Amino acid sequence: MYQLLIVDDQPDLVEDLATMLPWDRIGIGAVFQAGSGAEALGIMKETPIDIVISDIRMPGISGLDLIETIRARWSHVRCILLSGYNDFEYAQRALKSQASDYLLKPVEDEELLSAAQAAIASLQTRWMEVSSHQSAVATLKDNLPIVRSHLLGALLKGQRHAEAEWKKKLAMLELGLAPESSMCMMLLRMEDYFVGQKESDGSLFQYAIANMAEEIFADGFKLWHMKDDYGYCVFLILPKVEGEGLDLPAIEQKMTHLQHCVKLYLKGTVSLAASREARFPRDIAGTYESLLSSFRQRIGGERDFFYTLGEDQESSEASSLSQLYQPPLLHHLLEAGQWNAAEEKLGAIFAELAQKWGESHEHILETYYSIVSSLSYSIHKNKLWMADIMGPDFNQLLSGPHFHTIHQLEAWTAEVVGAYRLNVSGRAQDSRSGVIQKVQEYASSHLDSASLSTIAEHVYLNPSYLSKVYKLETGEGISDYLSRLKMEKAAHMLRNSQEKIYEIAAMVGYQKTSYFIKVFKERYGVTPQEFRDS
């Protein structure tokens, strides 16, 4: 649903247009009100607005000045101007400001609805153009190296996709390879002369090295590369012809050639490590972890070094649980309150633990400390104490884990995460209930001036967010609630006081008595006087 902002220095007119027209009929779900250009700009800074309807002549910022500012800051917003002046100069400036429409007062309801509907159609056309396939493809081509780099980074961290999705991604990125293709991975570390360079110069050297590698490997291989979080340049070496195997001796020869060219032409040294042949994409994360470990252990602080991962590396060596460290990370899911996704993540962690390291108490400890770290980070981020969440079990946490089986750890984790979820859900509910109470207290005591914007300012919330929260909790929009409250108070005063009708109208926030009478009759079926007489 679209969001509309009505701007006029006559509050009765704004109220009338906002509440009396069937905006939902044309797809507008929320209508915001402003009494000046400055107030309108304040609302637009906090709330996504699609269409603005504004009077031209207003004190301070005029309607024309307002839409010129809107066009400069929010070019996608459509603006409709209302004017009581049939003046060519106004119309001419409105056209220059790219107003969607220019209507003369008094404007008929259907005429205004039609103008808003035309603005919506214009928005739909514009966004369809922006999101069209051709535009998306052109943007993708312009940013292809960046998109490829992001995808490779995700693969290194263990991201997985179904085979059909992989084929689609690879075709879109024009990589010319398929699932289960042969691959070899190479890590490159820039050393010596490169280390002392400024960041911008370092990026240029990295770019130069990548170009050298592309040139050296071009006759028999394709390269896909990026810079990882540790500062290594990661290269996937792929066969030039899809489906062929890899000539590993030729790869080693080209790596040596690359090392020589970097030293000769760029005056710096690099160390290189290469994996044995693997399969794309299933082996990427494991190959990367093995290569990182070998680089640290076998090259370490040496310079201008070359190493190839051998077939004799023992597969029985210990390794970390990949699910613990693959995105999305557990602490991110807990922090975002994605409880179902967090449960799935924990399920995957325990499944891997049982399958690969069921007899390893060390891996149970690794899992335990990782989960505790994620929980403590998320709980403290939410300004809570672990002791309050865990109760008596917190003392056991202080004395260290007492888990000897995966089942014990899994049961303990489910209990703690469940308690945390319950606490956070209760706090959220209490917080929303407190907001609703503040809204209703403010509206009751400021009925003559209360509006969505004044209430939002009072409770320190964004108007759009407040509107959604109130509707979620009460089933009634704030504008509907205010209107009902005003009418109920007016009806009570008509029954139990001797105040004049125009005085009652002012007390409930209507400056124009005629408009108050109109709204009252629409609600109760009789005029205020007829209501009092009956």
N, C-alpha and C positions, 0 to 999 in steps of 0.2 A: 504493500500500500504506500502511496505517495504522501509527502508531508507538505503542508501549506502554511504560509505565514501571511497574515493580513495586517497591514500597517496603515493607521490613520490617527490623527489627533482627536477624533471624535469617538470616545469609548463606546457610546451607544451603537454607533454604526458598526464598529468592529465586532461588538458582541452580537449584533443582529446578523451580520454576514457569517460569523463563525458558527453560530448555533442554529440558525433558521434554515439554512440551505442544505439540501441532501448531498453533501460532499461525498459520502461513501458510495453513492450511486455511480460516480465517475472514477472511483478507485483511490480517493483520498481518505486516508485513515486517521490522520491527526491534523488538527488545525491550531496553530499558535497565533497569539495576538500581541501586537505591540502598539504603543501609543505615540511613538516617535521613531525617527530614523536611527537614532543612537541605540534605543532599546532593541530595534530590529537587528542591528549589527551584533549586539550582545548575544541575542538568541542564536544567531547564525554561527557564532564562534563556538557555541556549545552543542548545537543540535543540527543534524543534517536536514536541510530544507531543499525541496525540489522546486517549488513554485512560490513566488512572492507577488501578492496583490497590494499595491500601494497607491495612496492618494498622492497627487503631485505637490499641492501646496500644503506644507507643514512647517511649523516653526523649527528653527535649527537646521537640520539636514533635510533638504527638500526631497520629494520623491525622485526627481531626476538625478540629483546628487547620489541618492541611495542606490539606484540601479546601476549607475556608473561605477560605484564602489563595488557592488556585487559582481558586476561583469569582470572587474579587475581581479577580484579575489576568488570568486566561485563561478567560473565561466560556464559551468554546466547548468546553473540555476536559470529558470525561465521567469521573466518579470512581466506583470500586467499592470498598466497604469490606469488610474481612475482620475478624471478631472472634470471640474464644473466649468472649465473655460475652453470654449471651442476656438482655440488659438493655434494658428499654423506653426508659430515658432515653437510652442511646446511639443507639438506632434513631430516637427522636424528633429528636435533634439532627442525625442524619445526614439525615433528611428535610428539616429546615429548611435544611441546607446544600446541598440539591438533589443528593444522591448518586444516581447512576444505579441502584445496587443495594446491598444490605446482606446479606452472606452470613456464616453461622456456620461457624467451623472445627470439625472438619476438613472442608474443602470438596472435593467430588468434582471430578475434572478436567472432566467434561462440564458440570457445573453452572457452573463458572467460565468455560468456553468459551462457554456459552449467555449468561451475563451480559455478557461482552465483545461477543458478537455483537449483543445487544440494544442495547448502547451504540453500536456502529457504525451500526446502523439508525437510532438517534436522531440521530446526527451527520449521516447522509445526509439525513434528513428536514429537519433544521435548515438545512443548507447549500443544499438545494433551495429552501427557502422564501426564503432570503436572495438566491439567484441567480435566482429565478423571474422570468418575464417581467413580471408585474404589479409586482413590487418594483422591477425595473430601470426600468420606464417611470415609476413614481412618483418615483424618485430622479432620473431624467433631467429630468423636468419641473421639479423643485425647483431643479435646477442648470443649466437651459437656457441662461441668458445666459452662464454661465461656459464651457459646452461650445461654444457658438457662437463665443465669443471665441477659444478655443483652436484651433478649426477654421480661422477666418479667419487667425490668426497662422501656422498651418502653410501655408495657401495663399500668403500673402505671401512665404514662404520657398521656395516652388516645389514644395511637395508635390503629387503627382499621384495620381489614382485612375482606375480604369476607369469608363466611363459608367454601367454598372449599379450599381457601388458608390456613385457620386455620387448617383444617384437615391434609393438607399436612405438615405444619410446626410441628404440634404436633406429627405426626407419625415419622418425621425425627428426632425430639429431644427425641423420645422414652419416652414420658411423660405419655402415657396410659390414656388419657382423651379426651373428645370430647366437642364441643361447647354445651352450656347449662348444663354442668355438675354442680353438687352442689359443693360449695366451702365455706371456711371460711378463713378470713385473720387475722393474728396475727402480731402485732408490738412488738418488743423487744428492750428495751433500756439498754445498758451496763452502769453500774454506779459504784460509789465509787472506789474500788480497780482497776477496769479496766481503769478508766479515766486517772490515772497517769502513765499508761504504755507507752512505746515507740510505735511508729506506727507498727513496725514489730511484737512486742509482742501482741499488740492489735489485729492484724490480726490473730495471732495464737489462741488467746482466742475466737475470733469470730468463727474460724474454729472448735474449741473444743465444743463451745455451739451448733453449727449447728449439729455436730455429736451426741451430747447428745440428741438433739431434735429428730433426725432421729431414735435413739434407743428407746426413750420413746414412740413415736407415731407409731412405726413400726407395732404393732400388728393389728391396725385397720385403719391406714391412710397412705397416701403418702404426702410428703412435697416437696415444691418447694420454694427456698429461695434466697435472695440477700441482699446486704446492700444498702440503698437508699442514696440520696444526703444529708439527714439530720443526717445521722449516725445511723438510726434505722435499725435493721435487720427485713426484711419483709418476712413472711412465708405465703405461700398459703397452707392451709390444705385441702386435697382432699380425697374422699373416696377411700379405697383400691380397691374396685371392681367398675368398671365403671358403672354408671347408678344408684348406690345406693345413698340414702340420707346421711346426716351427723348426728351423735349422739352428739349434742352440750354439754350436761352434761359431756359426756366422754372426750370431748375436753378440757373443763374447768378443769377437774380433772388432765389431763395430763399436762396442762400448769402449774398448781400448783406444780406438781411433778418436772417439769423442773426447776422452780424457786428454789425449795428446793435443787436439785442436783447441780445447779450452785453455790449456797452458800456453800454447803457442800464440794464439790470437787475442785472448782476453787477459793474459798475464796472471791467471789465478789457478788454483788447484781445486779438483773435485775428487771425492771418493765415491765409488760406485759399488752397489751390491745387486745381484740379479737372482731371481728365483729359478727353480726348475720349471718345466712346462706344466701348466694347470688348465682348468676349464673355466670359461666365462659363462655366467657371472658367479656361479656357485662357490668357486674357490677364492674369490677376490679377498674377502675379509680375512680368511685364515692365512692366505699367502702373505698378505700385508703384515699381519701380526708376527708371523715367523720371520719375515724379512727384517722387520724392525728389531726383533730380539737378536737376530744374528748380527745385524749391523752394530748394535751396541756391544755385543760380547766379542765379536771377532775383529772388528775394525776399531771400535772405541775412539780413542783420541788420536789415532794415527792419521797422517795426512797423505793425500795422493794415493789412496789404497783402492784395490779392486778385489771383489770377493764374489764367488758364485755359490749359492746354496747347494750343498751336495746331496746326493741321494742317500748318503750314509747317516744323515741326521736321525737320531732316534725318535721314533714316534711316541715312545713311552714317556718323554719329557713332560713335566707338569705344565699346565697352561691355565689361563683364567677362564671363567665361565663367560662365554660370549654374550649370553642374554642379559647379564647384569649391566653390560656397558654398551649395548646396542640401543640406538634411539628407537622410540622415545624412552628416555631414562625415567626410572621410577620416581625420582624426586620431582621431575617436571610434571608428571601425571598427578601426583599427590598435591603439589602446589596449585595446579589448575582445577583441582576438585573433580578430575575425570576418574571417578571411582570404578566404573565398570572396566575402563581401559587399564587401570592399575591392577585390578583383579586378574585380567588376562595376562598382563605382563608378569605378575607373580607366578601365575600358572605355568608360563613358558620357562621362567627361571627354575622352578622346582622340577619341571619335566626334564630339562637339560641336566640338572644336578643328579637326578635319579638315573638317567640314562648313561651319563659319562663318568660320574664321580660318586656313585652311590656309597662306596666304601671309604671315601676320602674324608676324614674328619677335618682336614685342612680346608677343603672346599666348602664344607658346611660352615666353618668359621668365616671364610671369605664372604659367603652369602649373608650370614648373620650380620657381620659388621657393615656390609654395604646397605642392607635393609635398615639397620638402626641409624646409619648416617642419613639416609633419605628421609626417614621419619623425623629425626630430630631437626633436620633442615626445614622441612615443611611445617612442622608444628611450631617451631620458633618463628618462622616467617609469618605465620598467622597469629603471632603475639600470644601464644599459649605456652604452657609448661608441660613437659612430658610427664612429670609427676602427677599432674591433675588428670591427664588422659589415662595413664596406666594404673593409677591407684596403688595398692600394695605391691603390684608386680614391679614397680619402679625400683624397689630395694634389691630385687633379684638382678635387675639390669646392672646395678652398681657393682655387684659382686662377680659379674662376668657370666657368660653363657653356660648353661647346663644341658646342652642338647647333644645327644649321642646319635640321633637318627634324623633323617630328613623329615619324617612324619612329625616329630616333635617340633622342629623349627617351623614347619608349615602351619601347624595348629596354632603356635604362639603368634606367628605373623598375622594370621587371619583374625585372631582375637584383638590384637593391638590396632590393626588397621580398621576393624569394625568399630572399635570404641572411638577412634579418632574421627571416623566418618560421622558417627552419631553426634559427637560433640559439635563438629563444624556445622552440620545440618541444623542442629538446635540453635546455635548462635545466629545462623543466617535467618532462621524463622523469627527469633526474638528481635533481631535487628530490623527486619521488615515490619514486624508488628509495632515496634517503637516508632518507625517512620509514619505509619498509618495514623497512630495516635497523635503525633505532632501535627500532621496535616489537618486532622479533624479539629483539634483544639485551636489551631491558628484560624481555620476557616470560620469556626463558630464565633470567635472573638473579633474577627476583622471582616465580617461579611460584606460590609460596604465597599471594601477595596480588594478583597481576595481574588487572585487569579492564579493560573498555573505558574506564571513567572514569579509572582511575589511569594507564593508558597514554596517554590523550588529554592528561591534565595533564602528563605527562612530556615529550611531544613538542610541547606548546603549540598543540594544534589542537582545534577543536570536535569532540566525540565523533561527531556525525552525519557531518560531513565526513570524519573519519578512517576511519570505518566504510566509507564509499563508496569512498574512495581505496584502502583495503586490498583490498576486494573486487574493484575494477577491476584492480588490479595483480597479484593472486595468484589470483583466482577463488574465494577462500575467505573467509568472514566471520571477524572477529576472535574471536567467541565459539567458533566451530567450531575455529579454530586453537588457542586456549587449551585447549579440551577435548582435542583430539588430542595436543597437547604434553604435557599432564598424564598422559594415559593411556600415551603412549610412554615418558615418564620413569618412571612407576610400573612398567611392564612391565620396563624395563631394571633397576630396583632389585630387583624380585622375582627376576630371573634371577641378578643379580651381587652381592647383598648379603644380610646376615643380619638386616636391620632388620625389626622387627615390622610387621604389616600396618597397624595403627593409626598407627605412626610414619611409614610411607610415605604414608598418606593425608594426614596433616598436612603433610608436606613438599611435596606437590603441591597444597595449598590446600583440602583437604576436612576440615572440623572434625568432621563426623559420619562415622564409619567405615562405618556401615550405608549411607549414601548413596554413599560411594566404591565400596563393593562392588557396589551396584546399577548405577552408571554403568559400572564396569569390566566387569561381566558383559554388559551391553548391547552393549559394543564388541567384546569378545573371545569372547563365548559361554560363558565359564567364570568362576568366582569367582577372586579373586586367589590364594587358597590352592591351588585346583585348577591354576591357571596355574603357580604355583611348583612344585608337586609333579610336574607333567608335564615 
